[in-house]
Amino acid sequence: MLKANYTLGDRYVIQGVIGVGGMGAVYKARDMHFPNVVKLVAVKEMINRESDPLLRKTIIRNFEREANLLATLSHSAIPRIYDYFTYEKNSYLILEFVKGKDLEELLHESASFLPEHQVIGWGIELCDVLHYLHTLKPEPIVFRDIKPSNVMINEHNHIILVDFGIAKHFQTGEKGTMIGTEGYSPPEQYRGEATALADIYSLGATLHHLLTRRDPRLEPPFSFSERPIRRINPQISEAFADVINQALQYKPEDRFPSAMAMKEALINIARTTGEFTSRPLKHTKKQEQPNMEKFIDPVWTFACEDEIRGSPMVHRGTVFIGSYDHNLYSINASTGEFNWKYPTDGGVVSKPSIHEGDIFVGSEDHRLHVVSSRSGRVVWTYFTEGPVRSSPLIAHGHVFIGSDDGFMHAVNLLSGRQVWKTEAGTPIRSTPIVDGEAIYFGTEAGDFYCLEFRGAVKWRFKAKRAITSSPAISDGLLYFGSLDSTIYAVEAKTGWVVWRFRMGKGSISNPLVHEGKVYVGSADGHIYCIDAGSGKEIWKFKTEHQVNGSAIIYTDSLYCGSVDGHLYCLEHRTGRLRWKFLSDGPITGTPAAEDNKIYFGSTDHKLYALLV
C-alpha cells in the first residue's frame, strides 16, 4: 500500500487512503502538474499478484478496459478519467476526486431512517445516469453492480456513480460469467445474463436497503417480498414502496421497462406527495430571509462541449439551443435525448426561431443559418460582414436580424436573399421587434432605431451607452434597457420619452411586460418590477450577482437566471422567492417553458430541464 507523501509517477503526491479492496486501494492525491493550485485526484490502484503470465495479461486487459470505458463517458454523475498507466507492476487509474461519502457510509452514520424525499431525489438521479448508460450508441452499457458503496453523495448532495470495474457493453443474447454483488443482483445475473433490467433490480434493492436499513447481503436471496418496506418503515408512502417493489420483480419483464420509466414514476410520486415543493430552510444574514434551495433534481440534463450563453427555444416537444462549441442542438424535450446537431463555424449565442419547420439562428461565423427542424440539414445561409449575436425575428415573409457589421438586415424568408439592409454604424446585438409596419432595435453606440418596413429610418433615440437589450412593446409604449443604468419607456410612434427608471448599474436584460408591469434584470444584481405606466418601482429582488438574462412568466411564476448560477422562481406580483435552483455556472440566457417544464442553459455546458 502506498504511504502518505509518496509521489507516484513523479506527479501524484499521495495524501491518504480513501478505500481498500481485494485488488488494491483507492487514494486521495494531489496532482503536481498544477503546482500553484491544489488539484485533487483519486488514484485507483490495481495490485497484480498473479504469477501466471496469461492471468497477469488478463487482469491488465480488464483494467485497461475500465479505463477505456470511462474515457468514452460524459455525464455529471460519472467521474472523469484523467490518465491510466502501469508503474512497478501495478496499474493505476487517475480519476476526478469526489468530495463526499458513499451511501453505505451515510447509512452507518445515521441513527434513524433516511427521509423519503432525500431517497427519492437520489433515485431520480440514479435513474438518470442509468438511462444515459443504457441508451449509449452504438453500444449500451450495463453497470451490473448498483449498491450503496458504489454510489457517492458529493458535497452538493448529488449522486456520483463509482467503480465501473464490472460494467460492460450489452449485446442482446450475450451471456457471461456471473458477476455482481449477492443480495443486490437479480436472478438472471446469477445465470450470467445481464441486461438493462438487471440494473433496475439492483437500483430497487439499493433503495430498499436505504429505506429499511436491512442489508440484502445478510438476507436470503430474492426475499425482498418477505421484508415489506412499510412494515419496517411506516413513514414511507405506499406509492414509493410500490415503485421499489416493481423494480424488484423476479421476472425482468415485470419490472419497469427502462430507467426512464422508473424515473418518471419517481417524479410523479414527488409531485403528488409535494416533495418537490419541500425545501430546506437556511437563514442567511445577507438577506435575512430563508435561502430556499429547491429540492428538485432536473428531469434531465444535456451536456454540450462548451458554454451555453444564449437562450433555448422549445417547440412541440423539441428544445433547440446553440452553444459556444459552434453547434446548434436539437434535444427531445421530454427525455433529453439527442436528436441532431448542426455545426457552424462560430459560437452560437443567438436564440433560435422557427418558421414552418425550419430553424433560424445566427452565429459568430457572420452568418444566419436556416436548417430543417427534423433533420438538421441546411436549407440556406445568409452572410453578413460581422458576427451575428442578435436573434432573428420572422415577420411578413422576412427575417430581420442585426449584425456586428453595423447593419440591420432584412432577408427573404424563402430564398435567403437580401431585401434591404440599413446602416446603424455600430454593432447591433439587440434582437429586433416588429409592430405593424415598424421595426425597432438598439445598437452598441446607444442609438435606438425605428425603421419603416422598407428600411428607412422613421426616428432615432439616443441613450448614453449601449442598448444590447431587446425591446418590448405594449399599449403604444416601447421598453428597453441600456448600459447607462436606465430603463426607458418611449412612445412607439414618436420616440418621445414617457419615463426613465434608474438602476444601480446597466442592463442588457430584455424587459418583459405582463399585466401592466415591466420585469427586467440588471448588472446591479436585482430583478426589478416596474409599473409600466408610471415607471415607479413595485418591488425588486436581490440575487447574488448580476442579472444578464431575461425573465419569463409561466403558470403564475416568474423565472429568471443570474450570473450567480441560480435559476430563480419568484411570485411575479410580490417578488417573493419561491425557490431557487443552482447550476454549476453563470446563467446568461432566458429560460423557455412548455408542458410544465422549464428549460435553460448554463455556462457549465449543460442544458437543464426542471419540472415545475
C-alpha positions as CSV (number, residue, x, y, z in Angstrom):
1,M,0.0,0.0,0.0
2,L,1.3,3.5,-0.9
3,K,2.2,5.7,2.0
4,A,1.3,9.4,2.6
5,N,3.6,11.9,0.8
6,Y,4.7,9.2,-1.7
7,T,5.0,10.6,-5.2
8,L,3.6,8.3,-7.8
9,G,4.9,8.6,-11.3
10,D,6.7,11.8,-10.4
11,R,3.4,13.6,-10.5
12,Y,0.8,12.4,-7.9
13,V,1.5,13.0,-4.2
14,I,-0.5,10.6,-2.1
15,Q,-2.4,12.2,0.7
16,G,-4.3,9.3,2.2
17,V,-6.3,6.2,1.6
18,I,-10.0,6.5,0.6
19,G,-10.8,2.8,0.5
20,V,-9.3,-0.7,0.3
21,G,-10.5,-3.6,-1.8
22,G,-9.3,-7.1,-2.7
23,M,-7.4,-5.9,-5.8
24,G,-5.8,-2.8,-4.3
25,A,-6.7,0.6,-2.8
26,V,-8.1,4.0,-3.8
27,Y,-6.1,7.0,-2.7
28,K,-6.6,10.7,-2.4
29,A,-3.7,12.5,-4.1
30,R,-2.6,15.9,-5.3
31,D,-1.7,16.5,-9.0
32,M,1.6,18.4,-9.0
33,H,1.3,19.3,-12.7
34,F,-0.6,22.2,-11.2
35,P,1.8,23.5,-8.5
36,N,0.1,26.8,-8.0
37,V,-3.3,25.3,-7.1
38,V,-4.4,22.3,-5.1
39,K,-5.9,19.9,-7.7
40,L,-7.0,16.7,-6.0
41,V,-7.5,13.4,-7.8
42,A,-8.5,9.9,-6.9
43,V,-5.9,7.2,-7.7
44,K,-7.3,3.8,-8.1
45,E,-4.6,1.1,-7.7
46,M,-4.7,-2.5,-9.0
47,I,-2.2,-4.8,-7.5
48,N,-1.4,-7.6,-9.8
49,R,-0.2,-10.5,-7.7
50,E,-0.7,-13.2,-10.4
51,S,2.5,-15.2,-11.3
52,D,0.9,-16.7,-14.3
53,P,1.7,-14.5,-17.4
54,L,-1.6,-15.2,-19.1
55,L,-3.6,-14.3,-16.0
56,R,-1.5,-11.2,-15.5
57,K,-2.3,-10.1,-19.0
58,T,-6.0,-10.8,-18.5
59,I,-6.1,-8.6,-15.3
60,I,-4.2,-5.8,-17.0
61,R,-6.5,-6.0,-20.0
62,N,-9.6,-5.8,-17.7
63,F,-8.1,-2.8,-16.0
64,E,-7.4,-1.1,-19.4
65,R,-11.0,-1.9,-20.4
66,E,-12.4,0.0,-17.4
67,A,-10.1,3.0,-18.3
68,N,-11.2,3.0,-21.9
69,L,-14.8,2.6,-20.9
70,L,-14.7,5.6,-18.6
71,A,-12.9,7.7,-21.2
72,T,-15.9,7.4,-23.5
73,L,-18.4,8.6,-20.9
74,S,-19.6,12.1,-20.3
75,H,-22.2,12.6,-17.6
76,S,-22.3,14.8,-14.4
77,A,-22.8,11.7,-12.3
78,I,-19.8,9.8,-13.6
79,P,-16.2,10.8,-12.5
80,R,-14.0,12.0,-15.3
81,I,-10.9,10.0,-16.1
82,Y,-7.6,11.9,-16.5
83,D,-5.0,9.2,-17.0
84,Y,-4.1,5.5,-16.6
85,F,-0.7,3.8,-16.5
86,T,1.3,0.8,-15.2
87,Y,4.1,1.6,-12.6
88,E,6.3,-1.0,-10.9
89,K,4.0,-3.9,-12.0
90,N,0.8,-2.3,-10.6
91,S,-1.7,-0.4,-12.6
92,Y,-3.2,3.0,-11.7
93,L,-6.3,4.9,-12.8
94,I,-6.4,8.7,-12.2
95,L,-9.9,9.9,-11.7
96,E,-11.8,13.0,-10.7
97,F,-11.8,13.3,-6.9
98,V,-15.3,13.3,-5.5
99,K,-15.6,15.1,-2.1
100,G,-18.3,13.3,-0.2
101,K,-19.4,9.9,1.2
102,D,-20.9,6.8,-0.2
103,L,-24.4,5.7,0.7
104,E,-23.2,2.9,2.8
105,E,-21.2,5.3,5.0
106,L,-24.3,7.6,5.3
107,L,-26.4,4.6,6.4
108,H,-23.9,3.7,9.1
109,E,-23.7,7.2,10.3
110,S,-27.5,7.7,10.5
111,A,-29.2,6.5,13.7
112,S,-32.7,6.7,12.1
113,F,-34.4,6.2,8.7
114,L,-33.4,8.4,5.9
115,P,-36.1,10.8,4.8
116,E,-38.2,9.7,1.8
117,H,-37.7,12.9,-0.2
118,Q,-34.0,12.5,0.0
119,V,-34.0,8.9,-1.2
120,I,-36.5,9.8,-4.0
121,G,-34.1,12.5,-5.2
122,W,-31.2,10.1,-5.2
123,G,-33.3,7.5,-7.0
124,I,-34.2,10.0,-9.7
125,E,-30.5,10.9,-10.3
126,L,-29.6,7.2,-10.4
127,C,-32.3,6.6,-13.0
128,D,-30.9,9.5,-15.0
129,V,-27.4,8.1,-15.1
130,L,-28.6,4.6,-15.8
131,H,-30.7,5.9,-18.7
132,Y,-27.6,7.6,-20.1
133,L,-25.6,4.3,-19.9
134,H,-28.4,2.2,-21.2
135,T,-29.0,4.4,-24.3
136,L,-25.4,4.9,-25.3
137,K,-24.7,4.4,-29.0
138,P,-23.5,2.4,-30.7
139,E,-23.4,0.0,-27.7
140,P,-25.4,0.5,-24.4
141,I,-23.6,-0.2,-21.1
142,V,-25.0,-2.2,-18.2
143,F,-23.4,-1.2,-14.9
144,R,-24.2,-4.6,-13.2
145,D,-23.2,-3.5,-9.6
146,I,-25.5,-0.8,-8.3
147,K,-25.2,-0.9,-4.5
148,P,-24.8,1.7,-1.7
149,S,-21.0,1.5,-1.6
150,N,-20.8,2.3,-5.3
151,V,-22.9,5.5,-5.0
152,M,-21.2,8.6,-3.7
153,I,-23.0,11.7,-2.5
154,N,-21.0,14.7,-3.3
155,E,-20.8,18.0,-1.3
156,H,-23.8,19.3,-3.3
157,N,-25.9,16.3,-2.3
158,H,-25.9,14.8,-5.8
159,I,-25.0,11.2,-6.7
160,I,-21.8,10.1,-8.4
161,L,-21.6,6.5,-9.7
162,V,-18.3,5.0,-9.0
163,D,-16.4,1.7,-9.7
164,F,-17.0,0.8,-13.3
165,G,-14.9,-2.3,-12.9
166,I,-17.6,-4.8,-14.0
167,A,-19.6,-2.5,-16.2
168,K,-19.9,-3.9,-19.7
169,H,-21.3,-3.2,-23.1
170,F,-24.5,-5.1,-23.6
171,Q,-25.3,-7.2,-26.6
172,T,-28.7,-8.9,-26.9
173,G,-28.5,-12.6,-26.3
174,E,-25.0,-12.5,-24.8
175,K,-24.2,-14.5,-21.7
176,G,-21.2,-14.2,-19.4
177,T,-19.8,-15.1,-16.0
178,M,-22.0,-14.3,-13.0
179,I,-20.6,-11.1,-11.6
180,G,-22.1,-8.5,-9.2
181,T,-22.9,-8.4,-5.5
182,E,-25.0,-11.0,-3.8
183,G,-28.2,-9.6,-2.5
184,Y,-28.3,-6.6,-5.0
185,S,-28.0,-8.7,-8.2
186,P,-31.2,-10.1,-9.9
187,P,-31.8,-13.8,-10.5
188,E,-30.8,-13.6,-14.2
189,Q,-27.4,-12.1,-13.3
190,Y,-26.6,-15.3,-11.4
191,R,-27.1,-17.2,-14.7
192,G,-24.6,-14.9,-16.4
193,E,-27.3,-12.8,-18.1
194,A,-27.2,-9.0,-17.5
195,T,-29.4,-6.5,-19.4
196,A,-30.5,-3.0,-18.5
197,L,-33.3,-4.6,-16.5
198,A,-30.7,-6.0,-14.1
199,D,-29.7,-2.5,-13.2
200,I,-33.3,-1.7,-12.5
201,Y,-33.4,-4.6,-10.0
202,S,-30.2,-3.5,-8.3
203,L,-31.4,0.0,-8.0
204,G,-34.6,-1.3,-6.4
205,A,-32.5,-3.3,-4.0
206,T,-30.4,-0.3,-3.1
207,L,-33.4,1.9,-2.4
208,H,-35.0,-0.9,-0.3
209,H,-31.8,-1.0,1.7
210,L,-31.7,2.8,2.2
211,L,-35.3,2.9,3.4
212,T,-35.4,-0.2,5.6
213,R,-31.7,-0.3,6.8
214,R,-31.9,-4.1,6.1
215,D,-28.7,-5.2,4.2
216,P,-29.8,-7.6,1.5
217,R,-26.4,-9.3,1.6
218,L,-27.4,-10.7,5.1
219,E,-30.8,-12.0,3.9
220,P,-31.8,-15.0,1.8
221,P,-31.6,-14.2,-2.0
222,F,-34.6,-12.6,-3.7
223,S,-36.5,-12.3,-0.4
224,F,-37.5,-8.6,-0.5
225,S,-41.2,-9.5,-0.6
226,E,-40.7,-11.0,2.9
227,R,-39.5,-7.6,4.1
228,P,-42.2,-5.1,3.1
229,I,-40.9,-1.6,3.2
230,R,-43.9,-0.1,5.0
231,R,-43.9,-2.8,7.7
232,I,-40.3,-1.9,8.6
233,N,-40.6,1.9,7.9
234,P,-44.2,3.1,8.1
235,Q,-43.2,6.6,7.2
236,I,-42.7,5.7,3.5
237,S,-45.6,6.4,1.2
238,E,-47.4,3.5,-0.4
239,A,-46.7,4.8,-3.9
240,F,-42.9,4.9,-3.3
241,A,-43.0,1.4,-1.9
242,D,-44.9,0.2,-4.9
243,V,-42.3,1.7,-7.3
244,I,-39.5,-0.2,-5.5
245,N,-41.5,-3.4,-5.4
246,Q,-42.0,-3.2,-9.2
247,A,-38.3,-2.7,-9.7
248,L,-37.6,-5.8,-7.6
249,Q,-39.8,-8.2,-9.5
250,Y,-38.3,-11.7,-10.0
251,K,-39.1,-11.7,-13.7
252,P,-37.3,-9.0,-15.7
253,E,-40.4,-8.4,-17.9
254,D,-42.4,-7.5,-14.7
255,R,-40.1,-4.6,-13.8
256,F,-40.0,-1.1,-15.2
257,P,-39.2,-1.4,-18.9
258,S,-36.5,1.3,-18.7
259,A,-34.7,3.6,-16.3
260,M,-36.6,6.5,-17.8
261,A,-39.9,4.8,-17.0
262,M,-38.8,4.3,-13.4
263,K,-37.6,7.9,-13.2
264,E,-40.9,9.2,-14.4
265,A,-42.7,7.1,-11.7
266,L,-40.5,8.6,-9.0
267,I,-41.0,12.1,-10.3
268,N,-44.8,11.6,-10.2
269,I,-44.6,10.4,-6.6
270,A,-42.6,13.5,-5.7
271,R,-45.0,15.8,-7.4
272,T,-48.1,14.1,-5.9
273,T,-46.7,14.0,-2.3
274,G,-45.4,17.5,-2.5
275,E,-41.8,16.5,-2.1
276,F,-40.7,18.8,-5.0
277,T,-42.1,21.8,-3.1
278,S,-40.5,20.9,0.2
279,R,-37.1,22.5,0.7
280,P,-34.6,23.0,3.5
281,L,-34.5,26.5,5.0
282,K,-31.2,28.0,5.8
283,H,-31.1,31.6,7.2
284,T,-28.7,34.0,5.7
285,K,-27.5,37.2,7.3
286,K,-27.2,38.8,3.9
287,Q,-30.9,38.7,3.0
288,E,-32.3,37.8,6.4
289,Q,-34.8,35.5,4.8
290,P,-34.9,31.8,4.0
291,N,-32.5,30.6,1.4
292,M,-34.9,28.3,-0.4
293,E,-32.9,25.9,-2.4
294,K,-35.4,23.9,-4.4
295,F,-35.4,20.2,-3.6
296,I,-35.7,19.0,-7.2
297,D,-33.4,17.2,-9.5
298,P,-33.5,18.0,-13.1
299,V,-35.8,15.9,-15.2
300,W,-32.7,15.6,-17.4
301,T,-29.6,17.5,-18.3
302,F,-27.8,17.5,-21.7
303,A,-24.1,18.3,-21.9
304,C,-22.7,20.4,-24.7
305,E,-18.9,20.7,-25.4
306,D,-18.7,24.3,-24.4
307,E,-20.6,27.1,-22.7
308,I,-24.3,27.8,-23.3
309,R,-24.6,31.6,-23.2
310,G,-27.8,32.0,-25.2
311,S,-31.4,31.0,-24.8
312,P,-33.2,27.8,-25.7
313,M,-36.3,27.7,-27.9
314,V,-38.9,24.9,-27.3
315,H,-41.4,23.9,-29.9
316,R,-43.7,20.9,-29.9
317,G,-41.7,18.6,-27.8
318,T,-38.2,19.7,-29.0
319,V,-35.7,22.1,-27.5
320,F,-33.3,23.9,-29.8
321,I,-30.2,25.5,-28.2
322,G,-26.9,27.0,-29.5
323,S,-23.6,26.6,-27.8
324,Y,-20.1,28.1,-27.9
325,D,-19.0,24.7,-29.2
326,H,-20.2,26.0,-32.6
327,N,-23.2,23.8,-32.7
328,L,-27.0,24.2,-32.8
329,Y,-28.6,21.2,-31.0
330,S,-32.0,19.6,-31.2
331,I,-33.0,17.8,-28.0
332,N,-36.1,15.7,-27.1
333,A,-37.9,17.9,-24.6
334,S,-39.3,15.0,-22.6
335,T,-36.3,12.8,-22.3
336,G,-33.2,15.0,-23.0
337,E,-32.2,12.6,-25.8
338,F,-30.0,14.0,-28.6
339,N,-31.8,14.3,-32.0
340,W,-29.2,16.1,-34.1
341,K,-26.6,18.9,-34.1
342,Y,-25.8,21.3,-36.8
343,P,-22.2,22.7,-37.0
344,T,-21.5,26.3,-37.6
345,D,-18.0,27.9,-37.8
346,G,-18.5,30.1,-34.8
347,G,-20.1,30.3,-31.3
348,V,-23.9,30.5,-31.2
349,V,-25.4,32.9,-28.7
350,S,-28.4,33.8,-30.8
351,K,-31.8,32.4,-29.7
352,P,-33.2,30.1,-32.4
353,S,-36.5,31.0,-34.1
354,I,-38.8,28.6,-36.0
355,H,-41.0,29.0,-39.1
356,E,-42.8,26.3,-41.0
357,G,-40.4,23.5,-39.9
358,D,-37.2,25.5,-40.3
359,I,-34.9,26.8,-37.6
360,F,-33.3,30.2,-37.9
361,V,-30.2,31.1,-35.9
362,G,-27.3,33.5,-36.0
363,S,-23.6,32.6,-35.4
364,E,-20.4,34.4,-34.8
365,D,-19.2,32.9,-38.1
366,H,-21.0,36.0,-39.6
367,R,-24.0,34.0,-40.9
368,L,-27.7,33.5,-40.4
369,H,-28.3,29.7,-40.7
370,V,-31.5,28.1,-41.7
371,V,-31.8,24.3,-41.1
372,S,-34.6,21.7,-41.1
373,S,-36.0,21.1,-37.7
374,R,-36.5,17.4,-38.5
375,S,-33.1,16.5,-39.9
376,G,-30.7,19.4,-39.0
377,R,-29.8,19.8,-42.7
378,V,-29.0,23.2,-44.0
379,V,-31.7,24.9,-46.1
380,W,-29.8,28.1,-46.8
381,T,-27.4,30.6,-45.2
382,Y,-27.1,34.3,-45.3
383,F,-23.7,36.1,-44.9
384,T,-23.1,39.4,-43.1
385,E,-19.8,41.2,-42.6
386,G,-19.6,40.6,-38.9
387,P,-20.5,38.2,-36.1
388,V,-24.3,37.7,-35.6
389,R,-25.2,37.9,-32.0
390,S,-28.7,39.3,-32.5
391,S,-31.5,36.7,-32.6
392,P,-33.6,36.5,-35.8
393,L,-37.2,37.9,-35.9
394,I,-39.6,36.5,-38.5
395,A,-42.4,38.7,-39.8
396,H,-44.3,39.5,-43.0
397,G,-42.3,37.0,-45.1
398,H,-38.9,38.4,-43.9
399,V,-36.2,37.6,-41.4
400,F,-34.9,40.6,-39.6
401,I,-31.5,40.3,-37.9
402,G,-28.8,42.6,-36.7
403,S,-25.0,42.0,-37.1
404,D,-21.8,43.3,-35.7
405,D,-21.2,44.7,-39.2
406,G,-23.5,47.6,-38.1
407,F,-26.4,46.8,-40.3
408,M,-30.0,45.6,-39.7
409,H,-30.6,43.0,-42.4
410,A,-34.0,42.1,-44.0
411,V,-33.8,38.7,-45.7
412,N,-36.4,37.0,-47.9
413,L,-37.8,34.1,-45.8
414,L,-37.9,31.6,-48.6
415,S,-34.9,32.4,-50.8
416,G,-32.4,33.7,-48.3
417,R,-31.7,36.7,-50.5
418,Q,-31.2,40.2,-49.1
419,V,-34.2,42.5,-49.4
420,W,-32.5,45.5,-47.8
421,K,-30.1,46.5,-45.1
422,T,-30.0,49.7,-43.1
423,E,-26.7,51.0,-41.6
424,A,-26.5,51.9,-38.0
425,G,-22.8,52.4,-38.0
426,T,-22.1,50.2,-34.9
427,P,-22.8,46.5,-33.9
428,I,-26.4,45.5,-33.5
429,R,-26.8,42.8,-30.8
430,S,-30.3,43.8,-29.8
431,T,-33.0,41.5,-31.3
432,P,-35.5,43.5,-33.3
433,I,-39.2,43.5,-32.8
434,V,-41.9,44.4,-35.4
435,D,-45.1,46.1,-34.7
436,G,-47.3,46.8,-37.6
437,E,-45.1,48.4,-40.3
438,A,-42.3,49.4,-37.9
439,I,-39.1,47.7,-36.8
440,Y,-37.4,48.6,-33.5
441,F,-33.9,47.8,-32.2
442,G,-31.0,49.2,-30.3
443,T,-27.3,49.5,-31.0
444,E,-24.0,49.2,-29.2
445,A,-23.5,53.0,-29.6
446,G,-26.7,53.7,-27.6
447,D,-28.9,54.5,-30.6
448,F,-32.5,53.1,-30.6
449,Y,-34.0,53.0,-34.1
450,C,-37.5,52.9,-35.5
451,L,-37.4,51.8,-39.2
452,E,-40.2,51.7,-41.8
453,F,-40.9,48.4,-43.3
454,R,-38.7,49.1,-46.3
455,G,-35.7,50.1,-44.1
456,A,-35.9,53.9,-44.0
457,V,-35.4,55.5,-40.6
458,K,-38.5,57.0,-39.0
459,W,-37.0,58.2,-35.8
460,R,-33.9,57.6,-33.6
461,F,-33.4,58.0,-29.9
462,K,-30.1,58.4,-28.2
463,A,-29.1,56.8,-24.8
464,K,-25.8,57.5,-23.1
465,R,-24.4,54.0,-23.5
466,A,-25.0,50.7,-25.4
467,I,-28.5,49.2,-25.9
468,T,-27.9,45.5,-26.1
469,S,-31.3,44.8,-24.6
470,S,-34.1,43.8,-26.9
471,P,-37.2,46.0,-26.7
472,A,-40.7,45.0,-25.6
473,I,-43.9,46.8,-26.7
474,S,-47.3,47.2,-25.0
475,D,-50.1,49.7,-25.4
476,G,-48.1,52.0,-27.7
477,L,-45.0,52.2,-25.5
478,L,-41.6,50.7,-26.1
479,Y,-39.5,49.4,-23.2
480,F,-35.7,48.8,-23.3
481,G,-32.7,48.9,-21.1
482,S,-29.2,50.5,-21.6
483,L,-25.8,50.1,-20.1
484,D,-26.3,53.7,-18.9
485,S,-28.2,52.2,-15.9
486,T,-31.6,53.2,-17.2
487,I,-34.8,51.5,-18.3
488,Y,-36.6,53.7,-20.9
489,A,-40.3,53.8,-21.8
490,V,-40.8,55.8,-25.1
491,E,-43.7,56.3,-27.4
492,A,-43.6,53.8,-30.3
493,K,-44.8,56.4,-32.8
494,T,-42.5,59.3,-32.0
495,G,-39.7,58.1,-29.8
496,W,-40.5,60.6,-27.1
497,V,-39.6,59.6,-23.6
498,V,-42.5,58.8,-21.3
499,W,-40.4,57.8,-18.2
500,R,-37.0,56.7,-17.2
501,F,-36.1,54.3,-14.4
502,R,-32.7,54.4,-12.8
503,M,-30.9,51.2,-11.6
504,G,-27.7,50.7,-9.7
505,K,-25.9,49.5,-12.9
506,G,-26.6,48.9,-16.6
507,S,-28.8,46.3,-18.1
508,I,-28.6,44.0,-21.1
509,S,-31.7,42.1,-19.9
510,N,-34.8,42.1,-22.2
511,P,-37.8,43.7,-20.5
512,L,-40.8,41.6,-20.0
513,V,-44.3,43.3,-20.0
514,H,-47.1,41.5,-18.2
515,E,-50.3,42.7,-16.6
516,G,-49.2,46.3,-16.6
517,K,-45.8,45.6,-15.1
518,V,-42.3,45.6,-16.6
519,Y,-39.8,43.0,-15.3
520,V,-36.1,43.4,-16.0
521,G,-32.7,42.3,-14.7
522,S,-29.7,44.5,-14.0
523,A,-25.9,44.2,-13.6
524,D,-26.5,45.5,-10.0
525,G,-27.8,42.0,-9.2
526,H,-31.5,42.9,-8.9
527,I,-34.6,41.7,-10.8
528,Y,-36.9,44.8,-10.9
529,C,-40.7,45.0,-11.2
530,I,-41.7,48.4,-12.5
531,D,-45.2,49.9,-13.2
532,A,-45.5,50.0,-16.9
533,G,-47.4,53.3,-17.0
534,S,-45.6,55.4,-14.4
535,G,-42.1,53.9,-14.2
536,K,-42.4,53.5,-10.4
537,E,-40.7,50.6,-8.7
538,I,-43.2,48.0,-7.4
539,W,-40.6,45.6,-6.0
540,K,-37.1,44.4,-6.5
541,F,-35.4,41.1,-5.7
542,K,-31.7,40.8,-4.9
543,T,-29.6,37.9,-6.4
544,E,-26.0,37.1,-5.6
545,H,-24.6,38.5,-8.9
546,Q,-25.5,40.5,-11.9
547,V,-28.6,39.5,-13.9
548,N,-27.8,39.4,-17.6
549,G,-30.6,37.0,-18.6
550,S,-34.2,37.9,-19.1
551,A,-37.3,36.7,-17.3
552,I,-40.3,34.7,-18.4
553,I,-43.7,34.2,-16.6
554,Y,-45.1,30.8,-16.7
555,T,-48.0,29.3,-14.7
556,D,-48.2,32.4,-12.4
557,S,-44.4,32.4,-11.5
558,L,-41.5,34.4,-12.8
559,Y,-38.4,32.5,-13.8
560,C,-35.0,34.3,-14.3
561,G,-31.4,33.2,-14.2
562,S,-28.4,35.0,-12.7
563,V,-24.6,35.0,-13.1
564,D,-24.6,33.5,-9.6
565,G,-25.6,30.2,-11.2
566,H,-29.2,30.1,-9.8
567,L,-32.4,29.9,-11.7
568,Y,-34.9,31.9,-9.5
569,C,-38.6,31.3,-9.2
570,L,-40.5,34.3,-7.8
571,E,-44.1,35.2,-7.2
572,H,-44.4,37.7,-10.1
573,R,-46.8,40.0,-8.2
574,T,-44.8,40.3,-5.0
575,G,-41.2,39.3,-5.8
576,R,-41.2,36.8,-3.0
577,L,-38.8,33.9,-3.6
578,R,-40.5,30.6,-4.1
579,W,-37.3,28.6,-4.8
580,K,-34.0,28.7,-6.5
581,F,-32.1,26.0,-8.3
582,L,-28.3,26.1,-8.5
583,S,-26.4,25.1,-11.7
584,D,-22.6,24.8,-11.9
585,G,-22.1,28.0,-13.9
586,P,-23.4,31.5,-14.7
587,I,-26.8,31.6,-16.4
588,T,-26.9,34.4,-19.0
589,G,-29.8,33.4,-21.3
590,T,-33.5,33.4,-21.0
591,P,-35.5,30.3,-19.9
592,A,-38.1,28.6,-22.0
593,A,-41.2,26.8,-20.9
594,E,-43.5,24.1,-22.2
595,D,-45.6,21.2,-20.7
596,N,-44.8,22.1,-17.1
597,K,-41.1,22.1,-17.7
598,I,-38.6,25.0,-17.6
599,Y,-35.5,24.8,-19.9
600,F,-32.4,26.8,-19.5
601,G,-28.7,26.7,-20.4
602,S,-25.7,27.5,-18.3
603,T,-22.0,28.2,-18.9
604,D,-21.3,24.9,-17.2
605,H,-22.0,23.5,-20.7
606,K,-25.4,22.0,-19.7
607,L,-29.0,22.4,-20.8
608,Y,-31.3,21.8,-17.9
609,A,-35.0,20.7,-17.8
610,L,-36.8,21.2,-14.5
611,L,-40.4,20.0,-13.7
612,V,-42.5,22.9,-12.2
